[in-house]
Amino acid sequence: MATKKGNGTSITSLFENIEEKGFGDVSADDLRTPRLSIVQALSPQRQKTSSDYNPDAEEGDLYYSGTNIVINGDEGLLFLPAYYTKTLVEWGLREKGGGIKAVHPADSDLLNRCTRDSQGRLITPGGETQLTVTANHYGYALVDETPQKCVINMTGSQLKHSRAWNTMIQGTKLKGAKGMFTPPAYSHWYRLSTQVESNDRGSWYSYNITQERMLEESEKDLFAEAEEFSKHVAKGGMDQIGGPGAKSNNPALEQSGKKADWEDD
């Protein structure tokens, strides 16, 4: 998904004028949506043995998996939200190998049947897995001045920031021909940076989210694209990463022992 600027040569002109790009039948279902996450002390981006290792990654940076780059957490980046959904992700316990086992809808009664262990984890009735409430924010991250589709998965202590963000989005008002109204989520850019939080169990980095600006006239095409992306997710088009239509036995989810990039550290 990297965007490279043409160098003005004749070969670039050849690329630009070809209608058949060689992508064949590739559709949205054949692409993996990148994730935006925060680099923590034990994140894969800091582990040399991990396939996601990035030598430039430091705690508190933002990590964009689409091009394996890190963004300074103090400066942050702009994000245009397109759709929000909440899911319940069922993980194997780390001491039993870990890995994603299933994704359940937010209204699943499994949540009410879980019990908390001494570590505060929501343990499912069988005692073999744990349940993690996951807030999924789909949208566009402005990476190298180019809007890139991605998803932000928030769990644990990040959920309060997700709720605050949703409140900020729904609290936005504009004055139109018929009076005040609430614009769609993808009408405004938000700046995502990071900040340090701590409790009696340690410290970590979390999101700091502020509203940056409304879309400009020159971004009408992006607004139209975001509208289509929002509809795509709403119809279950992102089930492979726990979208709103995710089934409890989603075969597209990796069932490995590795910790996913949105699981709590």
C-alpha positions as CSV (number, residue, x, y, z in Angstrom):
1,M,0.0,0.0,0.0
2,A,3.0,2.2,-0.2
3,T,2.6,5.2,-2.5
4,K,5.7,6.3,-4.4
5,K,6.0,9.6,-6.3
6,G,6.7,9.3,-10.0
7,N,10.0,10.7,-11.2
8,G,8.6,12.3,-14.3
9,T,10.4,9.8,-16.6
10,S,8.9,8.1,-19.7
11,I,8.7,4.8,-17.8
12,T,6.5,6.4,-15.2
13,S,4.2,7.6,-17.9
14,L,3.9,4.1,-19.2
15,F,2.9,2.9,-15.8
16,E,0.3,5.6,-15.4
17,N,-1.4,4.9,-18.8
18,I,-1.9,1.1,-18.4
19,E,-5.5,0.2,-17.7
20,E,-5.0,-3.5,-16.9
21,K,-2.8,-3.3,-13.8
22,G,-2.2,-7.0,-13.4
23,F,-4.3,-7.2,-10.2
24,G,-6.7,-9.7,-11.8
25,D,-9.7,-10.5,-9.5
26,V,-8.2,-9.0,-6.4
27,S,-10.9,-7.5,-4.3
28,A,-11.2,-6.0,-0.8
29,D,-11.6,-9.5,0.6
30,D,-8.2,-10.5,-0.8
31,L,-6.4,-7.7,1.0
32,R,-5.2,-7.6,4.6
33,T,-6.2,-4.3,6.3
34,P,-3.1,-2.9,8.1
35,R,-3.3,-2.0,11.8
36,L,-2.2,1.1,13.7
37,S,-0.9,0.3,17.2
38,I,1.3,1.7,20.0
39,V,4.7,0.2,20.5
40,Q,5.0,-1.0,24.1
41,A,8.0,-2.4,25.9
42,L,7.2,-6.0,24.9
43,S,5.8,-5.3,21.5
44,P,6.9,-7.5,18.5
45,Q,8.4,-4.4,16.9
46,R,11.1,-4.4,19.6
47,Q,11.8,-8.1,19.5
48,K,14.6,-9.1,17.1
49,T,13.2,-12.6,16.7
50,S,9.8,-11.2,15.6
51,S,8.8,-10.9,11.9
52,D,7.5,-7.5,12.8
53,Y,10.8,-6.3,14.3
54,N,11.7,-2.7,13.4
55,P,15.1,-1.4,14.6
56,D,13.7,2.2,14.7
57,A,10.8,1.3,17.0
58,E,10.8,2.9,20.5
59,E,8.3,2.7,23.3
60,G,5.5,5.2,22.7
61,D,5.9,5.2,18.9
62,L,2.9,4.5,16.7
63,Y,3.4,1.5,14.4
64,Y,1.7,1.2,11.0
65,S,1.9,-2.4,9.8
66,G,1.0,-1.7,6.2
67,T,4.5,-0.5,5.4
68,N,6.2,-1.6,8.7
69,I,7.1,2.0,9.7
70,V,7.0,3.8,13.0
71,I,5.8,7.3,13.7
72,N,7.0,9.4,16.6
73,G,4.4,9.2,19.3
74,D,4.9,12.8,20.5
75,E,4.1,14.2,17.1
76,G,1.6,11.5,16.2
77,L,-0.4,11.4,13.0
78,L,-3.9,12.3,11.6
79,F,-6.6,9.7,11.5
80,L,-10.0,9.9,9.7
81,P,-12.5,7.5,11.4
82,A,-14.9,5.7,9.1
83,Y,-16.6,3.1,11.2
84,Y,-16.6,1.8,14.8
85,T,-17.6,-1.6,16.1
86,K,-17.0,-3.6,19.3
87,T,-16.2,-7.3,19.5
88,L,-15.3,-9.9,22.1
89,V,-12.1,-11.7,21.2
90,E,-11.5,-15.1,22.7
91,W,-7.8,-15.9,23.3
92,G,-6.1,-19.1,24.5
93,L,-4.5,-18.4,27.9
94,R,-0.8,-17.5,27.4
95,E,0.3,-20.3,29.7
96,K,-1.6,-22.7,27.5
97,G,-0.1,-21.4,24.2
98,G,-2.2,-18.3,23.5
99,G,-3.6,-17.5,20.1
100,I,-6.9,-16.3,18.9
101,K,-9.7,-18.9,19.3
102,A,-12.8,-17.0,18.2
103,V,-14.4,-13.6,17.8
104,H,-17.9,-13.0,19.3
105,P,-20.3,-10.2,18.8
106,A,-20.4,-7.5,21.5
107,D,-23.8,-8.7,22.8
108,S,-22.7,-12.3,23.3
109,D,-23.9,-13.8,26.6
110,L,-20.5,-15.4,27.0
111,L,-19.3,-12.1,28.6
112,N,-21.7,-12.6,31.5
113,R,-20.6,-16.1,32.1
114,C,-16.9,-15.2,32.5
115,T,-15.1,-14.9,35.8
116,R,-12.1,-12.8,36.7
117,D,-8.9,-14.5,37.8
118,S,-6.2,-13.1,40.1
119,Q,-4.7,-11.2,37.1
120,G,-8.0,-9.5,36.3
121,R,-8.5,-11.6,33.1
122,L,-12.0,-12.6,32.0
123,I,-11.8,-16.4,32.0
124,T,-14.4,-18.3,30.0
125,P,-16.5,-21.1,31.7
126,G,-14.2,-23.9,30.4
127,G,-11.1,-22.3,32.0
128,E,-9.0,-22.6,28.8
129,T,-9.5,-19.2,27.3
130,Q,-10.0,-15.6,28.2
131,L,-12.3,-12.9,26.7
132,T,-11.0,-9.5,25.7
133,V,-13.4,-6.6,25.0
134,T,-12.0,-5.0,21.8
135,A,-13.0,-1.6,20.3
136,N,-12.3,-1.5,16.6
137,H,-11.9,1.9,14.9
138,Y,-11.7,1.7,11.1
139,G,-10.5,4.6,9.0
140,Y,-7.6,6.3,7.3
141,A,-4.2,7.1,8.8
142,L,-2.3,9.9,7.1
143,V,1.0,8.1,6.5
144,D,3.7,10.0,4.5
145,E,0.9,12.5,3.4
146,T,-1.2,9.6,2.0
147,P,-4.5,8.4,3.5
148,Q,-4.1,4.7,4.2
149,K,-6.9,2.4,5.2
150,C,-6.3,0.7,8.6
151,V,-7.9,-0.4,11.8
152,I,-7.1,0.5,15.4
153,N,-7.9,-2.2,18.0
154,M,-8.2,-0.9,21.6
155,T,-8.4,-3.2,24.6
156,G,-7.9,-3.0,28.4
157,S,-6.9,0.4,29.6
158,Q,-7.3,1.8,26.1
159,L,-11.0,1.4,26.1
160,K,-11.6,4.6,28.1
161,H,-9.8,6.5,25.3
162,S,-12.0,4.7,22.7
163,R,-15.1,5.8,24.7
164,A,-13.9,9.4,24.9
165,W,-13.1,9.4,21.2
166,N,-16.6,8.2,20.3
167,T,-18.1,10.8,22.6
168,M,-16.0,13.5,20.9
169,I,-17.1,12.3,17.4
170,Q,-20.8,12.2,18.3
171,G,-20.6,15.6,20.1
172,T,-19.4,17.3,17.0
173,K,-22.0,19.7,15.6
174,L,-22.2,21.8,12.4
175,K,-24.7,24.4,11.3
176,G,-26.5,23.5,8.1
177,A,-29.5,24.8,6.1
178,K,-31.9,23.1,8.5
179,G,-30.0,24.1,11.7
180,M,-27.5,22.2,13.8
181,F,-26.7,18.6,12.9
182,T,-24.2,15.9,13.7
183,P,-21.9,15.2,10.7
184,P,-20.5,11.7,9.9
185,A,-17.5,10.5,11.7
186,Y,-15.4,10.8,8.6
187,S,-16.0,14.6,8.3
188,H,-13.1,15.4,10.6
189,W,-9.5,14.5,11.0
190,Y,-8.3,13.6,14.5
191,R,-4.7,13.7,15.8
192,L,-3.5,10.5,17.5
193,S,-0.4,10.8,19.7
194,T,0.7,8.8,22.7
195,Q,1.1,9.5,26.4
196,V,2.4,7.6,29.5
197,E,-0.1,6.1,32.0
198,S,0.6,4.0,35.0
199,N,-1.0,2.2,37.9
200,D,0.3,-0.1,40.7
201,R,1.1,-2.8,38.1
202,G,3.4,-0.6,36.0
203,S,3.4,2.0,33.2
204,W,2.6,1.9,29.6
205,Y,1.7,4.2,26.7
206,S,-1.8,5.0,25.7
207,Y,-3.5,7.1,23.0
208,N,-4.0,10.9,23.3
209,I,-6.7,11.9,20.8
210,T,-7.8,15.4,19.8
211,Q,-9.9,16.7,17.0
212,E,-7.7,18.4,14.4
213,R,-9.8,19.9,11.6
214,M,-12.7,19.4,9.3
215,L,-12.1,17.9,5.8
216,E,-11.3,20.6,3.2
217,E,-12.9,21.1,-0.2
218,S,-9.9,19.4,-1.8
219,E,-10.7,16.2,0.1
220,K,-14.2,15.6,-1.3
221,D,-12.9,12.4,-3.0
222,L,-11.6,11.1,0.2
223,F,-14.9,11.8,1.9
224,A,-16.7,9.8,-0.8
225,E,-14.2,7.0,-0.4
226,A,-14.6,7.0,3.4
227,E,-18.3,6.7,3.0
228,E,-18.0,3.6,0.8
229,F,-15.4,2.1,3.3
230,S,-17.8,2.8,6.1
231,K,-20.6,0.9,4.3
232,H,-18.3,-1.9,3.4
233,V,-17.4,-2.5,7.1
234,A,-21.0,-2.1,8.2
235,K,-22.0,-4.9,5.8
236,G,-19.5,-7.3,7.3
237,G,-16.8,-6.7,4.8
238,M,-14.0,-6.8,7.4
239,D,-15.1,-10.0,9.2
240,Q,-11.6,-11.4,8.7
241,I,-10.3,-9.0,11.5
242,G,-13.3,-9.0,13.7
243,G,-15.8,-6.7,12.0
244,P,-19.4,-6.3,13.0
245,G,-20.5,-9.6,11.3
246,A,-17.7,-11.7,12.8
247,K,-18.7,-15.3,13.6
248,S,-17.7,-17.2,16.6
249,N,-15.6,-19.6,14.6
250,N,-14.0,-17.3,12.0
251,P,-11.6,-19.4,9.9
252,A,-9.8,-16.4,8.6
253,L,-8.4,-15.5,12.0
254,E,-4.9,-16.8,12.7
255,Q,-4.9,-19.5,15.4
256,S,-1.3,-19.3,16.4
257,G,0.4,-19.0,19.7
258,K,1.7,-15.6,18.9
259,K,0.3,-12.5,20.7
260,A,-1.6,-10.3,18.2
261,D,-0.6,-6.7,17.9
262,W,-3.7,-5.4,19.7
263,E,-3.6,-7.8,22.7
264,D,-2.7,-6.2,26.0
265,D,1.0,-6.3,27.0
